[in-house]
Amino acid sequence: MTPAPRRGEAGQTLVFVSIFMVVCLCFVGVVIDGGMFFFERRDMQGTADAAALAAVRELPKQPGQASTVANDYVTSKNSAASALVRSVTFTDANRSVEVVVHKKGSAGFSGVLGLAPPDISARAVARVQMMGPRPGMLPMAFMRDTYTIGENYEVKFDGTTTAASEHGPIAPDVMPDCSGATGAADFRSLIAGAAHGGVDACPTPIAETLDLEPGQMAGPTRQGFDERLGSSTDSYSDVFGTDPASGFQTIEKPTSPRIGIVPIIENLNGTTAWPNGRKEIRILGYMLVYIGKVDSSGYPAYTNNGKSVWVTPVRPILPADFTDGEFVDYSDNLTSPVAFRLVE
């Protein structure tokens, strides 16, 4: 005898299939909405980063203008992102800016269910800083407040540096073990630098001391710059340009051997007269120089067979990828290279 079919099985299957379809649709909706949120969040972070970097270029002197720039960047220059500025906040004596942006996310599948779209926000913090200690300084230094950016200066290496010079040779520590430089061979190698067959000077922290080099170093100077520069005829305008917004220089050729790092110094008693003999001096900061006399044919680094070296102090904006070494707080009192950096 054939058993009678159970009534209602077809209806139960339909219910299970319907529930399964709803679950699948919800799952697909979550994936779609999650993907949309991810991409919108990423775009918002890019907007916040760019607005903070645009604003920080006005700091620390013009926070009001920095706020205007941030708002203008978000609402006008990057209007495709449909973002709004929630806040622009300045800290650390206007050397740091925090920009928070937000927008209503796309409704997507959640809109079908009557759910409100999510609020998407992003935050970025940028700082204006200066170049701190880095390996590879040249064995020469400038007393603070005794030079002008963009002018040529003759640094003497013939043992005649006096209080009237205000710039001259020093004896930085030598990598890799940061032992003190001794003699002509170390001096020549420090000028050449590790990238050109010599050695790099150790990155000496700001506020620490170094010794002056009072000896006759014309020969090692000539040899070191011959090794470093080779046949380079990079002109000042090949290596440095000018940023129209800030007036600072820009580094157009960061690999040029004519870019040198030199410390800005003062005497231990706070004065700026160049002391006689192998005395200690205090490092206040670092600056970049163009190696060579800017207006000379062939752009030679030295004259008088190495007795003098011509350099031009510059104050550039560091490239975004110039990350090797430390950064320090911005100060109006020093001419160290400036960095506008995202820090958060």
C-alpha positions as CSV (number, residue, x, y, z in Angstrom):
1,M,0.0,0.0,0.0
2,T,1.5,3.3,-1.1
3,P,1.8,5.8,1.8
4,A,0.0,9.1,1.3
5,P,2.2,12.1,0.7
6,R,2.8,14.5,3.6
7,R,0.8,17.6,3.2
8,G,2.6,21.0,3.4
9,E,6.1,19.9,2.4
10,A,6.1,22.0,-0.8
11,G,5.1,25.1,1.3
12,Q,7.9,24.5,3.8
13,T,10.5,24.3,1.0
14,L,9.3,27.6,-0.3
15,V,9.6,29.3,3.1
16,F,13.2,27.9,3.5
17,V,14.2,29.1,0.0
18,S,12.7,32.5,0.7
19,I,14.6,32.9,4.0
20,F,17.8,31.7,2.3
21,M,17.4,34.3,-0.5
22,V,16.9,37.1,2.0
23,V,20.0,36.0,4.0
24,C,22.0,35.9,0.7
25,L,20.7,39.3,-0.3
26,C,21.6,40.7,3.1
27,F,25.1,39.2,2.9
28,V,25.6,40.6,-0.6
29,G,24.3,44.0,0.6
30,V,26.7,44.0,3.5
31,V,29.6,43.2,1.1
32,I,28.6,45.9,-1.3
33,D,28.0,48.5,1.4
34,G,31.3,47.5,3.1
35,G,33.2,47.9,-0.2
36,M,31.6,51.3,-0.8
37,F,32.5,52.4,2.7
38,F,36.1,51.3,2.3
39,F,36.6,53.2,-0.9
40,E,34.9,56.3,0.4
41,R,36.9,56.2,3.6
42,R,40.1,55.9,1.6
43,D,39.1,58.9,-0.5
44,M,38.3,60.8,2.6
45,Q,41.7,60.1,4.1
46,G,43.4,61.3,0.9
47,T,41.4,64.5,1.2
48,A,42.3,65.0,4.8
49,D,46.0,64.3,4.1
50,A,46.1,66.7,1.2
51,A,44.3,69.5,3.1
52,A,46.6,69.2,6.1
53,L,49.7,69.3,3.8
54,A,48.3,72.4,2.0
55,A,47.5,74.1,5.3
56,V,50.8,73.4,7.0
57,R,52.7,75.3,4.4
58,E,51.3,78.5,5.9
59,L,52.6,77.7,9.4
60,P,53.6,78.8,11.9
61,K,53.2,82.5,10.8
62,Q,49.7,82.5,9.3
63,P,47.3,80.1,11.0
64,G,44.3,82.0,9.7
65,Q,45.4,81.6,6.2
66,A,46.2,77.9,6.9
67,S,42.6,77.4,8.0
68,T,41.3,79.1,4.8
69,V,43.6,77.0,2.6
70,A,42.4,73.8,4.3
71,N,38.7,74.7,3.8
72,D,39.3,75.8,0.2
73,Y,41.2,72.6,-0.7
74,V,38.4,70.4,0.7
75,T,35.4,72.3,-0.7
76,S,36.8,73.7,-3.9
77,K,39.9,72.0,-5.2
78,N,38.8,68.6,-4.1
79,S,35.0,69.0,-4.4
80,A,34.6,65.7,-6.2
81,A,35.1,63.9,-2.8
82,S,31.9,65.8,-1.5
83,A,33.7,66.2,1.9
84,L,33.1,68.9,4.5
85,V,35.6,70.3,7.0
86,R,34.6,69.4,10.5
87,S,37.6,71.1,12.2
88,V,41.0,72.7,11.7
89,T,43.0,72.8,14.9
90,F,46.5,74.3,15.6
91,T,48.8,73.2,18.3
92,D,52.5,73.5,19.4
93,A,52.8,77.3,18.8
94,N,51.1,76.9,15.4
95,R,53.7,74.4,14.2
96,S,51.1,71.6,13.9
97,V,47.7,71.4,12.2
98,E,45.0,68.8,12.5
99,V,42.3,68.6,9.8
100,V,39.2,66.5,10.3
101,V,36.8,66.0,7.3
102,H,33.6,64.1,7.0
103,K,30.7,63.3,4.7
104,K,27.5,61.1,4.5
105,G,28.4,57.8,2.9
106,S,26.4,56.3,0.1
107,A,23.2,54.6,1.1
108,G,23.6,51.5,-1.1
109,F,21.8,48.4,0.1
110,S,21.2,49.9,3.5
111,G,19.0,52.6,1.9
112,V,16.7,49.9,0.6
113,L,16.2,48.7,4.1
114,G,15.5,52.3,5.3
115,L,18.7,52.6,7.2
116,A,20.5,56.0,7.4
117,P,23.8,56.2,5.5
118,P,26.9,56.1,7.7
119,D,28.9,59.3,8.5
120,I,32.5,58.8,7.2
121,S,35.3,60.9,8.7
122,A,39.0,61.1,8.4
123,R,41.8,62.9,10.3
124,A,45.3,64.0,9.3
125,V,48.0,65.9,11.3
126,A,50.9,67.7,9.6
127,R,53.8,69.6,11.1
128,V,56.3,72.2,9.9
129,Q,59.7,71.0,11.0
130,M,63.4,71.5,10.2
131,M,66.2,69.2,9.2
132,G,68.0,67.7,12.2
133,P,71.2,65.6,12.5
134,R,72.1,63.5,9.5
135,P,75.2,61.5,8.5
136,G,77.6,63.1,6.1
137,M,78.2,66.7,7.1
138,L,81.1,68.4,5.5
139,P,84.0,69.3,7.8
140,M,83.2,73.0,7.9
141,A,80.8,75.2,9.8
142,F,79.2,78.6,9.9
143,M,78.7,80.7,13.0
144,R,75.1,81.7,13.5
145,D,73.9,85.1,12.2
146,T,77.0,85.6,10.2
147,Y,75.8,84.7,6.7
148,T,73.0,85.4,4.2
149,I,71.1,82.8,2.3
150,G,72.0,82.8,-1.4
151,E,75.4,84.6,-1.1
152,N,78.8,83.1,-1.9
153,Y,81.2,82.6,1.0
154,E,84.9,81.7,0.9
155,V,85.9,79.1,3.6
156,K,89.6,79.0,4.2
157,F,91.4,75.6,4.8
158,D,95.0,76.9,4.9
159,G,95.3,77.2,8.7
160,T,94.6,81.0,8.8
161,T,91.0,81.0,10.0
162,T,90.6,83.7,12.6
163,A,87.9,85.5,14.5
164,A,87.3,87.7,11.4
165,S,86.3,84.6,9.3
166,E,83.2,83.4,11.1
167,H,83.2,80.2,9.2
168,G,85.9,77.5,8.8
169,P,87.0,73.8,9.2
170,I,85.8,71.5,11.9
171,A,86.7,67.9,12.9
172,P,83.4,65.9,13.2
173,D,83.3,62.3,14.4
174,V,83.8,59.6,11.7
175,M,81.4,56.7,11.0
176,P,80.9,53.8,11.6
177,D,82.1,53.9,15.2
178,C,81.9,57.7,15.6
179,S,85.5,58.1,16.6
180,G,87.1,61.5,16.4
181,A,88.6,62.5,13.1
182,T,92.4,62.6,13.1
183,G,94.7,63.9,10.4
184,A,94.6,64.6,6.7
185,A,93.3,61.2,5.6
186,D,90.1,61.5,7.7
187,F,89.6,65.1,6.5
188,R,89.9,64.2,2.9
189,S,87.5,61.2,3.3
190,L,85.0,63.3,5.2
191,I,84.8,65.8,2.3
192,A,84.5,63.0,-0.3
193,G,81.7,61.3,1.7
194,A,80.7,57.6,1.7
195,A,78.9,58.0,-1.7
196,H,82.1,59.0,-3.4
197,G,84.7,56.6,-1.9
198,G,85.2,58.4,1.4
199,V,83.5,58.2,4.8
200,D,80.5,60.0,6.3
201,A,80.6,62.1,9.4
202,C,78.4,60.9,12.3
203,P,75.1,62.7,12.8
204,T,75.9,64.8,15.9
205,P,72.8,65.8,17.9
206,I,71.9,69.5,18.2
207,A,73.3,71.2,21.4
208,E,76.3,68.8,21.5
209,T,79.8,69.9,20.7
210,L,82.5,69.4,18.1
211,D,86.1,70.4,17.8
212,L,87.4,73.0,15.3
213,E,90.2,72.0,12.9
214,P,93.0,74.7,13.0
215,G,95.5,72.8,10.9
216,Q,96.7,73.4,7.3
217,M,94.3,71.3,5.2
218,A,94.6,72.7,1.7
219,G,95.9,69.4,0.2
220,P,93.3,67.1,1.7
221,T,90.6,69.7,0.8
222,R,91.6,69.7,-2.8
223,Q,91.8,65.9,-3.0
224,G,88.5,65.4,-1.1
225,F,86.5,67.7,-3.4
226,D,88.1,66.2,-6.5
227,E,86.9,62.8,-5.3
228,R,83.4,64.1,-4.4
229,L,82.7,66.3,-7.4
230,G,84.6,64.5,-10.2
231,S,83.5,66.1,-13.4
232,S,80.3,67.5,-12.1
233,T,79.4,70.9,-13.5
234,D,75.9,71.1,-11.9
235,S,75.1,74.8,-11.6
236,Y,73.2,76.3,-8.8
237,S,70.1,76.5,-10.9
238,D,70.5,72.9,-11.9
239,V,70.4,71.9,-8.2
240,F,68.1,74.4,-6.6
241,G,64.9,76.3,-7.7
242,T,62.6,78.6,-5.8
243,D,59.2,77.8,-4.3
244,P,56.9,80.7,-5.3
245,A,54.6,80.4,-2.3
246,S,57.2,80.4,0.5
247,G,60.2,81.9,-1.2
248,F,62.3,78.9,0.1
249,Q,64.5,77.0,-2.4
250,T,63.5,73.7,-3.8
251,I,65.9,70.8,-4.4
252,E,65.7,70.0,-8.1
253,K,68.5,67.5,-8.2
254,P,68.8,65.7,-4.8
255,T,71.6,63.3,-6.0
256,S,74.0,66.1,-6.9
257,P,77.4,65.9,-5.2
258,R,77.3,69.7,-4.9
259,I,74.7,69.5,-2.1
260,G,76.5,69.6,1.2
261,I,75.4,69.6,4.9
262,V,77.1,71.9,7.3
263,P,76.4,72.7,10.9
264,I,75.4,76.1,12.3
265,I,77.4,76.7,15.4
266,E,78.2,79.1,18.2
267,N,80.9,79.3,20.9
268,L,80.2,77.6,24.2
269,N,79.8,81.1,25.8
270,G,77.2,82.0,23.2
271,T,79.4,84.3,21.1
272,T,80.1,84.0,17.3
273,A,83.7,85.1,17.0
274,W,85.8,82.2,15.5
275,P,88.1,81.0,18.3
276,N,91.8,80.2,17.7
277,G,93.1,76.7,18.1
278,R,91.3,73.4,18.4
279,K,88.4,74.6,20.5
280,E,85.0,73.1,21.1
281,I,81.9,74.7,19.6
282,R,78.2,74.0,20.1
283,I,75.9,72.8,17.2
284,L,72.7,74.8,16.9
285,G,71.3,73.3,13.7
286,Y,72.2,72.2,10.2
287,M,71.8,73.8,6.8
288,L,72.5,72.9,3.2
289,V,75.0,74.6,0.9
290,Y,75.7,74.6,-2.8
291,I,79.4,73.6,-3.2
292,G,81.0,76.0,-5.7
293,K,81.1,79.6,-6.6
294,V,77.8,80.3,-8.2
295,D,78.9,82.8,-10.8
296,S,82.2,81.2,-11.9
297,S,82.7,79.4,-15.2
298,G,82.9,75.6,-14.5
299,Y,81.6,76.1,-11.0
300,P,84.9,75.1,-9.2
301,A,84.7,74.2,-5.5
302,Y,88.1,75.3,-4.4
303,T,90.6,78.0,-5.3
304,N,94.3,78.5,-4.5
305,N,95.0,74.8,-4.9
306,G,92.6,73.9,-2.0
307,K,93.3,76.8,0.3
308,S,89.8,78.2,-0.1
309,V,86.4,76.6,-0.8
310,W,83.4,78.5,-2.1
311,V,79.9,77.6,-0.8
312,T,76.5,79.2,-0.9
313,P,74.0,78.6,2.0
314,V,70.5,77.7,0.9
315,R,67.3,77.1,2.8
316,P,65.2,74.7,0.8
317,I,62.0,72.8,1.4
318,L,63.0,69.2,1.8
319,P,61.4,66.7,-0.6
320,A,58.7,64.4,0.8
321,D,61.0,61.4,0.5
322,F,63.9,63.1,2.3
323,T,63.4,60.9,5.4
324,D,66.9,59.7,6.3
325,G,67.8,61.3,9.6
326,E,66.0,63.3,12.3
327,F,63.6,66.2,12.2
328,V,63.5,69.0,14.8
329,D,61.0,71.7,15.8
330,Y,60.8,74.7,13.4
331,S,62.5,77.8,14.6
332,D,62.6,81.3,13.0
333,N,66.0,81.8,14.5
334,L,67.7,79.2,12.3
335,T,68.0,78.7,8.5
336,S,67.8,75.0,8.5
337,P,65.9,73.3,5.6
338,V,62.2,73.2,6.1
339,A,60.0,70.1,6.0
340,F,56.2,70.0,5.7
341,R,55.3,66.5,6.9
342,L,52.3,64.3,7.6
343,V,52.9,62.8,11.1
344,E,49.6,61.2,11.7
